[in-house]
Amino acid sequence: MSALSDRPTNPVVGESLPHEAASLHVTGQALYTDDLVGRLPGTLHAHPVQAPHAHARVTRLDVSAAYDVPGVVRVLTADDVPGVNDAGIKHDEPLFPSEVMYYGHSVCWVLGETLEAARLGSLAVEVDYEPLPALVTVKDAIAADSFQGGQPRMERGDIDAGFEAATHVFSGEFEFAGQEHFYLETHCSLAQVDENGQVFVQCSTQHPTETQDIVAHVLGTPSHAVTVQCLRMGGGFGGKEMQPHGYAAIAALGATLTGRPVRLRLTRNQDITMSGKRHGFHAQWRVGFDDTGHLVALDATLTADGGWSLDLSEPVLARALCHIDNAYWIPNVRVNGRIAKSHKTSQTAFRGFGGPQGMLVIEDILGRCAPLLGLDPIDLRRRNFYVHGQATPYGQPVRHPERAVTCWEQVLTTGDVAARQAEIAAYNSIHEHSKRALAMTPVKFGISFNLTAFNQAGALVHVYKDGSVLINHGGTEMGQGLHTKMLQVAATALGVPLSMVRLAPTRTDKVPNTSATAASSGADLNGGAVKNACEQITERLRSLAGERFEVAPAEVTFSDGMVSGGGESMPWAEFVNLAYFNRIQLWAAGYYRTEGLHWDSSIMQGSPFKYFAYGVAATEVEVDGFTGAYRTRRVDIVHDVGDSLSPLVDIGQVEGGFVQGAGWLTLEDLRWDESDGPNRGRLATQAASTYKLPSFSEMPEEFNVALLEQAHEDGAVYGSKAVGEPPLMLAFSVREALRQAAAAFGPAGTSIDLASPATPEAVWWAIQEARGGAEPPHMTAMVEGGTGVVPDQPGNGAHPIEPRSERAQRVSSGA
């Protein structure tokens, strides 16, 4: 067992503790960035001037009339930028654009004494546009050959030989939507400048260091002249990994030019129309199975809808390719990836970061193909699991594949799946107008940043003379409980009660060069750094204690607030005071880097992940045949978090991730205006009134979550595993249960298509397909086995089918 993962006796990690700020959250006392405005008299407010075109050239910008509006202090334009007029790390996101690239793109910003003055000033700004052709859908971009960034390929085995050996070959097309983050706190920054020109930005950001970098290069100053602090976020989910930077730069630019604090907080409508979403994807696939239902070949092309700029689209696409296998062994694989450039918001990180999109493709394939193979979907999935000794298509050995099996078997047992399947069959046999179904899906999710350099973290730990402890680390708190875990790690490493440890807000002048709190790596990276800093301190104290107690330093222990050795003990606080008078350094800067990673993105090969997190969910649903409406009757989950650092926090993350995933797959329907009218490219679902989020009525009636036991992860901090992103993919079981329930309205062996999100409308279309009626307007299925074409469906073209050998199974679309 590694020193990093080894737990001492009586550790504080592993205790089920509430979130460190839970009481502040529920009483309204927790401070967020916008709550700090009242503490800064004279703060100016920023408001954007948004373009009413999806794609247009700015031919005239006249801000003079805005200054006639009472309370308007300054209008910020490209001419005011002293550094680089760009808010993106790829230098493809002009802060003040001359070419509008999406509906709602801000062309300038107005600063006012009040928000209302700034709003009225923005209405007074005169802008002339030359409208240009706009690509709104991913299919528009594909047809126009509009792509950006790299086009990676991941390949293993002999794809042609694999298909030649396959007994059953199917192919299809699948387009699925993105997702709005809908964090409770919208994007917000508050900037001020001191008498020395030091810029201080309070920002709701998951990546303070990158916010610092962008602000510095917009202002034309070195990074040491900019400090960014993140007190806490009211949610992030990846939406605040890249996209806060430009807003922070606007606030900092305004503060620099006016000498006054500037606050920029987007309204909900602005946030939805201006900020990026989860990437929607288009997939084309061809899959082969042998006689026993084992996968033998997969050939796919994944096209991510990147929006108008690259943002994080390249690593999102790379992770999608690396997760198209999910938990399944596929000996022959070829997956091509590309990023569509469309005239929409620049799509960005979202919980799972491409992993859900890649995994959804294989789960959709298995769900569609199981009936065609005459197999129960549960059986088809289980028989294709990885086993020991196998590797992913990108060459990384799959460690602990047996944990997926353990999770699966536990869900089968504790979820009483066999008995419930019999009950469901009995129910369906006597209910003509409603059907039930139960689906099980696994998760295998790689943990680490795609870019190896990001897998590092720092921390700063101070022990004061009275024994109290203050910790800083580079991770940000967005409600996920990272700070709670770091407090527990520090208390465990120092051997002191949790009450003696306090945590300070995340700041770039305390811990520099941090990575984003993302990729589910917050606890792994920052926990390793905090533990390292604490161990530096205890190592110094150990030498003094050895002299004091007349024992070898290695025999000294720190536990329960006592320093002990050779049968003697001294209270922590007393010993720390003694150490101070013996001139022992009582603070340390910790550092951690994830070892064992290597990745060659040019050939999509290597070991990019420290380990895999596993999980299994079983979901039972009931569907109404008249409306497509449904309810989730029961969910059973077993999820692998290693040796949990904080079980209560982890269970909350599993529950929340599952619900957010179910929202993406079943409810949350982003709709852009695809007409050729003046509102082409306008996001129609831009408020809670038009964008459906999961609520209490969508919660499972019975929701059982268990953490996998005896799942110690050697080489990770105190044997734990990440929990932020992997649970989201457990929600595939909801969509697959809806598919099976819709298919139950047809004859046995019915295979149906199902849109994503699987809204009641989409489920109704799937029911109609199962009944042999109209086919759904969202997707075309293709099944090889003869000559001719698949019947055309609305929104899709007919697809030719290549002749196959007589071993191939001929199946008509939807049969």
DANORLIN-V616283 format. One record per backbone hydrogen bond with DSSP energy under -1.0 kcal/mol. NH is the residue of the N-H (numbers start at 0). CO is the residue of the C=O. If there is no record, write none. Layout:
((NH,CO) (NH,CO))
This chain:
((5,1) (13,644) (14,11) (16,14) (21,18) (24,20) (25,21) (26,22) (28,23) (29,23) (34,31) (35,32) (36,33) (38,35) (39,36) (42,39) (43,260) (44,111) (45,262) (46,109) (48,107) (50,104) (55,99) (56,129) (57,97) (58,127) (59,127) (61,125) (65,62) (66,63) (67,64) (68,65) (71,68) (72,110) (73,110) (75,108) (79,76) (80,77) (82,217) (83,216) (85,83) (86,92) (99,55) (103,50) (104,101) (106,48) (108,75) (109,46) (110,73) (111,44) (112,70) (117,113) (118,114) (119,115) (120,116) (121,117) (122,118) (125,61) (127,59) (129,56) (131,54) (140,136) (141,137) (142,138) (143,139) (144,141) (145,140) (147,338) (153,334) (155,332) (161,157) (162,158) (163,159) (164,160) (166,288) (167,288) (169,286) (170,781) (171,284) (172,779) (173,282) (175,280) (176,755) (184,233) (188,263) (189,201) (190,261) (191,199) (193,197) (196,193) (198,224) (199,191) (200,226) (201,189) (202,228) (203,187) (204,202) (205,239) (210,206) (211,207) (212,208) (213,209) (214,210) (215,211) (216,212) (217,213) (218,214) (219,215) (220,215) (224,221) (225,222) (226,198) (228,200) (229,505) (232,476) (238,235) (240,237) (244,241) (247,243) (248,244) (249,245) (250,246) (251,247) (252,248) (253,249) (254,250) (255,251) (256,252) (257,253) (258,254) (261,190) (262,43) (263,188) (265,186) (270,266) (271,267) (272,268) (273,269) (274,270) (277,178) (280,175) (281,302) (282,173) (283,300) (284,171) (285,298) (286,169) (287,296) (288,167) (289,293) (292,289) (295,287) (296,287) (297,331) (298,285) (299,333) (300,283) (301,335) (302,281) (303,337) (304,279) (305,303) (305,339) (307,343) (312,309) (315,311) (316,312) (317,313) (318,314) (319,315) (320,316) (321,317) (327,324) (328,383) (332,155) (333,297) (334,153) (335,299) (336,151) (337,301) (339,303) (340,145) (341,306) (342,134) (343,341) (346,305) (347,276) (350,236) (352,349) (354,351) (357,353) (358,354) (359,355) (360,356) (361,357) (362,358) (363,359) (364,360) (365,361) (366,362) (367,363) (368,364) (369,365) (372,368) (374,369) (379,375) (380,376) (381,377) (382,378) (383,380) (384,381) (385,326) (389,386) (391,395) (394,391) (397,389) (402,399) (404,400) (405,401) (406,402) (407,403) (408,404) (409,405) (410,406) (411,407) (412,408) (413,409) (414,410) (415,412) (416,411) (419,415) (420,416) (421,417) (422,418) (423,419) (424,420) (425,421) (426,422) (427,423) (428,424) (429,426) (434,622) (436,620) (438,618) (440,616) (442,614) (444,612) (446,610) (453,450) (454,451) (455,453) (456,591) (458,589) (459,471) (460,587) (461,469) (462,585) (463,467) (466,463) (468,499) (469,461) (470,501) (471,459) (473,457) (484,480) (485,481) (486,482) (487,483) (488,484) (489,485) (490,486) (491,487) (492,488) (493,489) (494,490) (495,490) (499,496) (500,497) (501,468) (503,470) (505,229) (507,227) (509,506) (510,506) (516,205) (517,515) (520,517) (524,520) (525,521) (526,522) (527,523) (528,524) (529,525) (530,526) (531,527) (532,528) (533,529) (534,530) (535,531) (536,532) (537,533) (538,534) (539,535) (540,536) (541,537) (542,538) (543,539) (544,540) (545,541) (546,542) (547,543) (548,544) (550,545) (554,551) (555,552) (556,563) (558,561) (560,494) (561,558) (562,569) (563,556) (564,567) (567,564) (569,562) (571,560) (574,570) (575,571) (576,572) (577,573) (578,574) (579,575) (580,576) (582,579) (583,578) (587,460) (589,458) (591,456) (593,454) (597,606) (599,604) (602,599) (604,599) (605,393) (606,597) (609,446) (612,444) (614,442) (615,637) (616,440) (617,635) (618,438) (619,633) (620,436) (621,630) (622,434) (623,628) (624,432) (627,623) (630,621) (632,619) (633,619) (634,701) (635,617) (636,703) (637,615) (638,705) (639,613) (642,718) (649,645) (650,646) (651,647) (652,648) (653,649) (654,650) (655,651) (656,652) (657,653) (658,654) (659,655) (660,656) (661,657) (662,658) (663,659) (664,660) (665,661) (666,662) (667,662) (672,681) (679,676) (680,672) (681,678) (683,670) (685,683) (689,686) (690,686) (697,694) (698,695) (700,631) (703,634) (705,636) (707,638) (712,718) (715,712) (717,3) (718,715) (719,716) (720,640) (727,724) (728,725) (729,726) (730,727) (731,728) (732,729) (733,730) (734,730) (735,731) (736,732) (737,733) (738,734) (739,735) (740,736) (741,737) (742,738) (743,739) (744,741) (745,742) (749,746) (757,664) (758,756) (762,758) (763,759) (764,760) (765,761) (766,762) (767,763) (768,764) (769,765) (770,766) (771,768) (772,767) (781,170) (789,798) (795,792) (800,787) (807,804) (814,811))
